[in-house]
Amino acid sequence: MSDTNSPAPSQAHRPSISFEFFPPKTEEMEQNLWGVINRLAPLAPDFVSVTYGAGGSTRERTHSTIKRILDETRLVPAAHLTCVDATRADVDEVVDRYHEIGVRHIVALRGDPSGGIGTSYQAHPQGYQSSADLVSAIRSRHPEMEVTVSAYPEKHPESASLDADIDALKAKVDAGATRAITQFFFDNDLYFRYLDRVRAAGIAIPIVPGILPVQNFKLAKNFATRAGATVPDWLAEKFEGLDDDADTRRLVAATVAAGQVQKLAKHGVEHFHFYTMNRADLVFAISHILGIRPNGTQKAA
């Protein structure tokens, strides 16, 4: 059920963490983001990723956020990059620009269809046809680049089957991917069953669980529906009747997410990637429960 034969974490070896942010759209959102970054930076994450909007819609904001992280912090940034609605030349230019400013880690994604989730994907005629092609291009241009890709414990919504989805992951690994981060999930058994199948397929790269602390249950449920992720009945019940009680929602959310990561850690999971939604408090609290303290110090959980 667990990944390889890794022992449960001890005081000498605590789980590591990484965070995902999205680029701000307004000055107010930028101030908020940097408040979040300053709050979480002392936890010394392995890296922080910055998302890239559909069709490159946040291209410049993502780039400027990444550059500011490089210029003003000690954090290691990972830049998201998609190939939807873009020529190979455009994508290559973005990769080269990131490399020029010092980025050595790309999160390579195909990207959602330009018509939105639920519509069929059509590759740009002069673009990369798949995320595996994108990975291969990045590694060909800059072999030292670390390339992270996505993984789907409940399969990608467009995949015909979980086996087909795992074949797609293997193609990305064969192209040079060095790590995969999963779509968020709430049932740990989904992750472990997926991990068993991935390992059985000969895929050996780290499969990092993506954790979504539930800031707002209704929004999280809608997000999950679009992403093809299951929301268990037990989770819905925990937030029942709390629509107008934000304080209790936060307490419940922290309890649920902390329980999830603690159980994963006890089964040998050594890295967690948090979808922060540009909010710090829940992620900070969960990291604390994992034993991770500011400035990289760690305590027994």
Salt bridges, closest charged atoms under 4 A:
ASP3 OD1 - ARG199 NE 3.23
GLU20 OE1 - HIS80 NE2 3.68
GLU20 OE1 - HIS273 NE2 3.86
GLU30 OE2 - ARG68 NH1 3.22
ASP46 OD2 - HIS271 ND1 3.58
GLU60 OE2 - ARG59 NE 3.88
GLU60 OE2 - ARG97 NH1 3.19
ASP71 OD2 - LYS67 NZ 2.79
GLU72 OE1 - ARG68 NE 2.97
ASP92 OD2 - ARG141 NH1 3.43
GLU93 OE1 - ARG59 NH2 3.46
ASP96 OD2 - ARG141 NH2 2.54
ASP96 OD1 - HIS142 NE2 2.80
GLU144 OE2 - HIS99 NE2 2.38
GLU144 OE2 - ARG104 NE 3.89
GLU146 OE1 - HIS105 ND1 3.81
GLU146 OE2 - ARG179 NH1 2.61
GLU158 OE2 - ARG110 NH2 2.89
ASP163 OD1 - ARG197 NH2 2.55
ASP174 OD2 - LYS170 NZ 3.47
ASP243 OD2 - LYS218 NZ 3.33
ASP247 OD1 - ARG250 NH2 2.33
GLU270 OE2 - HIS13 NE2 3.54
ASP281 OD1 - ARG39 NE 3.96
